[in-house]
Amino acid sequence: MRRLTDEAFASIPLLIEQGMTKCEIAARYGVTSSTLQVQCSRRNISLRKGGPYLPRRALVMPEGKLSISTHALQALRNAARAMGTDEVRLASELLETIIKDDLYKAVLDVETV
């Protein structure tokens, strides 16, 4: 039996959101569905589409609130954990990089004219 990596845990919320079932995800990573369920539970990763929280969460910013889906927030937390940081620092670094490198359209997949 294989062991789930931090990267695998970070990708699970997105796979759930894309419609994969618990059994399909377990098969993808070579573990049983019960192992996946237990390991995700220990890491507070929901295997239900939409997750266990309210649909949107608000992050307070000096000028107002930043609304982010629960799924995105959980994925950010998982990715941050896998990278050895926290979600606030990772979100800040992502925004800084997008701004610094003018990646707005690329990130949002908007056609340039």
C-alpha positions as a Markdown table, in Angstrom:
| # | Residue | x | y | z |
|---|---|---|---|---|
| 1 | Met | 0.0 | 0.0 | 0.0 |
| 2 | Arg | 1.3 | 3.5 | -0.9 |
| 3 | Arg | 1.5 | 6.4 | 1.4 |
| 4 | Leu | -0.3 | 9.7 | 0.6 |
| 5 | Thr | 2.1 | 12.6 | 0.1 |
| 6 | Asp | 1.5 | 16.2 | 1.2 |
| 7 | Glu | 1.1 | 17.1 | -2.5 |
| 8 | Ala | -1.6 | 14.4 | -2.8 |
| 9 | Phe | -3.5 | 15.8 | 0.2 |
| 10 | Ala | -3.2 | 19.3 | -1.3 |
| 11 | Ser | -4.9 | 18.1 | -4.5 |
| 12 | Ile | -7.8 | 16.2 | -3.0 |
| 13 | Pro | -10.2 | 19.1 | -2.5 |
| 14 | Leu | -9.8 | 20.1 | -6.1 |
| 15 | Leu | -10.4 | 16.5 | -7.2 |
| 16 | Ile | -13.6 | 16.4 | -5.1 |
| 17 | Glu | -14.7 | 19.7 | -6.6 |
| 18 | Gln | -14.1 | 18.3 | -10.1 |
| 19 | Gly | -16.5 | 15.5 | -9.3 |
| 20 | Met | -14.2 | 12.6 | -8.4 |
| 21 | Thr | -15.6 | 10.2 | -5.8 |
| 22 | Lys | -13.8 | 9.0 | -2.7 |
| 23 | Cys | -13.2 | 5.6 | -4.3 |
| 24 | Glu | -11.8 | 7.1 | -7.5 |
| 25 | Ile | -9.4 | 9.3 | -5.6 |
| 26 | Ala | -8.3 | 6.4 | -3.4 |
| 27 | Ala | -7.6 | 4.3 | -6.5 |
| 28 | Arg | -5.7 | 7.2 | -8.1 |
| 29 | Tyr | -3.3 | 7.2 | -5.1 |
| 30 | Gly | -3.2 | 3.5 | -4.6 |
| 31 | Val | -4.9 | 3.4 | -1.2 |
| 32 | Thr | -8.2 | 2.1 | 0.1 |
| 33 | Ser | -11.2 | 4.4 | 0.4 |
| 34 | Ser | -11.2 | 3.8 | 4.2 |
| 35 | Thr | -7.5 | 4.8 | 4.4 |
| 36 | Leu | -8.2 | 7.9 | 2.4 |
| 37 | Gln | -11.2 | 8.8 | 4.6 |
| 38 | Val | -9.2 | 8.4 | 7.8 |
| 39 | Gln | -6.1 | 10.2 | 6.6 |
| 40 | Cys | -8.2 | 13.1 | 5.2 |
| 41 | Ser | -10.2 | 13.3 | 8.4 |
| 42 | Arg | -7.0 | 13.6 | 10.4 |
| 43 | Arg | -6.0 | 16.5 | 8.2 |
| 44 | Asn | -9.4 | 18.2 | 8.2 |
| 45 | Ile | -9.9 | 17.6 | 4.5 |
| 46 | Ser | -13.5 | 17.0 | 3.6 |
| 47 | Leu | -14.3 | 14.4 | 1.0 |
| 48 | Arg | -17.8 | 15.9 | 0.4 |
| 49 | Lys | -18.2 | 18.2 | -2.6 |
| 50 | Gly | -18.5 | 21.7 | -1.3 |
| 51 | Gly | -16.7 | 20.8 | 2.0 |
| 52 | Pro | -18.0 | 21.1 | 5.5 |
| 53 | Tyr | -18.0 | 24.9 | 5.8 |
| 54 | Leu | -20.2 | 27.7 | 4.6 |
| 55 | Pro | -19.9 | 28.3 | 0.8 |
| 56 | Arg | -17.8 | 31.5 | 1.2 |
| 57 | Arg | -15.4 | 32.8 | 3.9 |
| 58 | Ala | -14.3 | 36.4 | 4.3 |
| 59 | Leu | -10.8 | 37.5 | 4.9 |
| 60 | Val | -10.5 | 41.0 | 6.4 |
| 61 | Met | -8.3 | 43.4 | 4.6 |
| 62 | Pro | -7.5 | 46.9 | 5.6 |
| 63 | Glu | -9.9 | 48.3 | 2.9 |
| 64 | Gly | -12.6 | 45.7 | 3.2 |
| 65 | Lys | -13.3 | 42.0 | 2.9 |
| 66 | Leu | -11.9 | 39.5 | 0.4 |
| 67 | Ser | -14.5 | 36.8 | -0.4 |
| 68 | Ile | -13.1 | 33.4 | -1.2 |
| 69 | Ser | -14.9 | 30.1 | -1.7 |
| 70 | Thr | -14.6 | 27.5 | 1.1 |
| 71 | His | -13.1 | 25.1 | -1.5 |
| 72 | Ala | -10.5 | 27.6 | -2.5 |
| 73 | Leu | -9.6 | 28.4 | 1.1 |
| 74 | Gln | -9.2 | 24.7 | 2.0 |
| 75 | Ala | -7.1 | 24.1 | -1.1 |
| 76 | Leu | -5.0 | 27.2 | -0.2 |
| 77 | Arg | -4.6 | 25.8 | 3.3 |
| 78 | Asn | -3.6 | 22.4 | 2.1 |
| 79 | Ala | -1.1 | 23.8 | -0.4 |
| 80 | Ala | 0.4 | 26.0 | 2.2 |
| 81 | Arg | 0.7 | 23.1 | 4.6 |
| 82 | Ala | 2.4 | 21.0 | 1.9 |
| 83 | Met | 4.8 | 24.0 | 1.3 |
| 84 | Gly | 5.5 | 24.4 | 5.0 |
| 85 | Thr | 3.8 | 27.8 | 5.4 |
| 86 | Asp | 0.4 | 29.2 | 6.3 |
| 87 | Glu | -2.5 | 30.2 | 4.0 |
| 88 | Val | -2.2 | 33.9 | 4.7 |
| 89 | Arg | 1.5 | 34.0 | 3.8 |
| 90 | Leu | 0.9 | 31.8 | 0.7 |
| 91 | Ala | -2.0 | 34.0 | -0.5 |
| 92 | Ser | 0.1 | 37.1 | 0.0 |
| 93 | Glu | 3.0 | 35.7 | -1.9 |
| 94 | Leu | 0.7 | 34.6 | -4.8 |
| 95 | Leu | -0.9 | 38.1 | -5.0 |
| 96 | Glu | 2.5 | 39.7 | -4.8 |
| 97 | Thr | 3.8 | 37.6 | -7.7 |
| 98 | Ile | 0.7 | 38.1 | -9.8 |
| 99 | Ile | 1.1 | 41.9 | -9.3 |
| 100 | Lys | 4.9 | 42.0 | -9.8 |
| 101 | Asp | 4.8 | 39.9 | -13.0 |
| 102 | Asp | 1.5 | 41.3 | -14.3 |
| 103 | Leu | -0.1 | 37.9 | -14.5 |
| 104 | Tyr | -3.7 | 39.0 | -14.0 |
| 105 | Lys | -4.9 | 37.8 | -17.5 |
| 106 | Ala | -2.8 | 34.7 | -17.4 |
| 107 | Val | -4.1 | 33.6 | -14.1 |
| 108 | Leu | -7.7 | 34.4 | -14.9 |
| 109 | Asp | -7.3 | 32.9 | -18.4 |
| 110 | Val | -8.4 | 36.0 | -20.1 |
| 111 | Glu | -7.6 | 36.5 | -23.8 |
| 112 | Thr | -5.3 | 39.5 | -24.6 |
| 113 | Val | -6.4 | 41.8 | -27.3 |
